[in-house]
Amino acid sequence: MDNKHPIIRNNLLHHTYVIRPISLPKLFCTIFLLLAVTLGACRRKTTSTPTSPNEPNVSQEQATAEPGVSQELPKTEPNASEEIITTETSLFDGKTLGHWAITDFGGQGKVYVKDGAIYMEMGNDMTGINWKGPLIRMNYEITLETMRISGSDFFCGLTFPVAENPCSLILGGWGGGLCGLSNIDYYDAANNETTSFASFEDNKWYRVRLRVTPDRIQAWLDDEELVNIEITGRKIDIRAEVDLSQPLGIATWQTGGAARNIRIRPLED
């Protein structure tokens, strides 16, 4: 019987294979399907490119702000208030914390009001309070009384605004007696020209007065000048540990402390 297709014999395996040619319609159909799949994959790749390597695709509808949702940028000062103090004001009534909030440093000690003072127990490492009420950022004077209860490091880290920048007055740091401003031109109270030393007794109240003007920061301890520095053209900031004290706060470091009679008053320009 005649074969219509060529036959190849495999003598080793004793098998016979018949090669059948593919018809032209089937060949064209196969090529068309391969082209369609390839073009579809390329199109998906070009239309799904993300806006950045780490950002998922966002449609125009998704990018539009939802009604009633604020799109304000986060504040650099988590406790900032837009209200401004215009007259001499007491920041503590001796009875409640009022606008003072306990600073969430993590590991902080207890904070409570007793006998007309705010007590901040020793923490691991920091304990403190931060002001959430009206404020003055320039041309003002703050006065308070503070004391060390226990420990041997700073019992009063007073963070305060200098216009839009923060700064801290440190009392009793670095072993118990160092005082100064942190930071001036990136150097903290132990390493700039405001560094000084004082002897502090436990359970004794000390009077503090701080004055901030556009060109100068001054501070007094029991009416004795502690700091007097020209700040024009200087870089004013704080150490990272007291970031949460902004814009106005009082903190301790591995030390128990207290504060009372906290007042602020604007100065004439």
SULQUI-V824362 format. One record per residue. N is the residue number from 1. RES is the residue in one letter. PHI is phi in whole degrees, 0 to 359 (999 if undefined). PSI is psi in whole degrees, 0 to 359 (NA if undefined). Layout:
# SULQUI-V824362
[[N RES PHI PSI] [N RES PHI PSI]]
This chain:
# SULQUI-V824362
[[1 M 999 134] [2 D 286 141] [3 N 264 134] [4 K 277 344] [5 H 238 146] [6 P 295 147] [7 I 243 132] [8 I 247 126] [9 R 256 137] [10 N 254 102] [11 N 294 333] [12 L 287 320] [13 L 260 350] [14 H 60 36] [15 H 250 153] [16 T 243 128] [17 Y 246 139] [18 V 248 121] [19 I 269 120] [20 R 250 125] [21 P 291 147] [22 I 276 138] [23 S 287 152] [24 L 300 316] [25 P 302 318] [26 K 295 321] [27 L 297 314] [28 F 296 321] [29 C 296 319] [30 T 296 316] [31 I 298 318] [32 F 298 319] [33 L 294 320] [34 L 296 318] [35 L 295 319] [36 A 297 316] [37 V 296 317] [38 T 296 315] [39 L 294 322] [40 G 296 320] [41 A 295 318] [42 C 297 320] [43 R 295 319] [44 R 297 323] [45 K 294 320] [46 T 282 338] [47 T 262 356] [48 S 241 23] [49 T 290 125] [50 P 291 160] [51 T 290 334] [52 S 209 161] [53 P 303 331] [54 N 248 14] [55 E 238 129] [56 P 290 164] [57 N 298 138] [58 V 232 122] [59 S 285 166] [60 Q 297 324] [61 E 293 321] [62 Q 290 327] [63 A 286 339] [64 T 288 135] [65 A 298 140] [66 E 287 144] [67 P 300 135] [68 G 82 1] [69 V 257 125] [70 S 289 135] [71 Q 251 25] [72 E 293 146] [73 L 287 149] [74 P 295 144] [75 K 284 146] [76 T 286 338] [77 E 251 107] [78 P 296 340] [79 N 250 12] [80 A 292 142] [81 S 243 145] [82 E 275 349] [83 E 286 151] [84 I 238 135] [85 I 279 131] [86 T 245 349] [87 T 225 166] [88 E 302 131] [89 T 222 139] [90 S 276 130] [91 L 263 2] [92 F 207 125] [93 D 271 1] [94 G 81 0] [95 K 239 319] [96 T 225 166] [97 L 292 333] [98 G 59 237] [99 H 279 2] [100 W 276 132] [101 A 245 149] [102 I 287 125] [103 T 285 128] [104 D 273 72] [105 F 287 334] [106 G 89 118] [107 G 84 9] [108 Q 291 153] [109 G 278 182] [110 K 290 147] [111 V 234 129] [112 Y 203 163] [113 V 258 132] [114 K 207 133] [115 D 52 41] [116 G 75 19] [117 A 221 158] [118 I 263 119] [119 Y 259 135] [120 M 236 106] [121 E 286 159] [122 M 303 134] [123 G 243 182] [124 N 230 83] [125 D 253 332] [126 M 244 147] [127 T 229 144] [128 G 187 178] [129 I 228 152] [130 N 225 146] [131 W 273 131] [132 K 242 12] [133 G 260 194] [134 P 303 157] [135 L 211 164] [136 I 237 138] [137 R 254 344] [138 M 206 152] [139 N 57 65] [140 Y 211 170] [141 E 222 132] [142 I 248 137] [143 T 232 148] [144 L 197 169] [145 E 242 141] [146 T 216 154] [147 M 209 157] [148 R 267 133] [149 I 264 315] [150 S 203 168] [151 G 92 182] [152 S 220 29] [153 D 230 196] [154 F 291 133] [155 F 257 352] [156 C 216 102] [157 G 252 94] [158 L 270 106] [159 T 269 133] [160 F 215 158] [161 P 275 143] [162 V 236 89] [163 A 58 240] [164 E 268 1] [165 N 252 148] [166 P 263 158] [167 C 210 163] [168 S 229 137] [169 L 262 121] [170 I 254 130] [171 L 237 117] [172 G 85 27] [173 G 274 177] [174 W 51 55] [175 G 103 355] [176 G 119 346] [177 G 231 357] [178 L 277 138] [179 C 230 154] [180 G 157 186] [181 L 256 138] [182 S 234 119] [183 N 237 154] [184 I 240 119] [185 D 50 45] [186 Y 75 358] [187 Y 260 136] [188 D 277 184] [189 A 298 338] [190 A 273 354] [191 N 222 25] [192 N 225 181] [193 E 288 355] [194 T 271 356] [195 T 300 130] [196 S 210 174] [197 F 228 144] [198 A 217 156] [199 S 260 122] [200 F 245 136] [201 E 261 145] [202 D 292 147] [203 N 60 31] [204 K 236 132] [205 W 279 137] [206 Y 238 137] [207 R 272 133] [208 V 236 137] [209 R 227 130] [210 L 233 132] [211 R 235 132] [212 V 236 121] [213 T 232 168] [214 P 303 332] [215 D 244 3] [216 R 203 146] [217 I 240 129] [218 Q 231 150] [219 A 213 147] [220 W 230 145] [221 L 240 114] [222 D 51 45] [223 D 70 5] [224 E 260 129] [225 E 299 129] [226 L 250 321] [227 V 222 139] [228 N 205 95] [229 I 228 134] [230 E 285 129] [231 I 245 3] [232 T 299 124] [233 G 77 6] [234 R 264 154] [235 K 271 117] [236 I 251 126] [237 D 200 195] [238 I 229 166] [239 R 284 152] [240 A 299 331] [241 E 299 333] [242 V 254 20] [243 D 307 320] [244 L 285 353] [245 S 278 349] [246 Q 295 151] [247 P 277 342] [248 L 219 126] [249 G 197 165] [250 I 232 133] [251 A 218 159] [252 T 236 160] [253 W 235 111] [254 Q 47 38] [255 T 211 146] [256 G 267 137] [257 G 215 174] [258 A 212 158] [259 A 215 148] [260 R 206 173] [261 N 49 51] [262 I 272 120] [263 R 224 155] [264 I 220 143] [265 R 216 141] [266 P 285 151] [267 L 254 155] [268 E 290 140] [269 D 296 NA]]
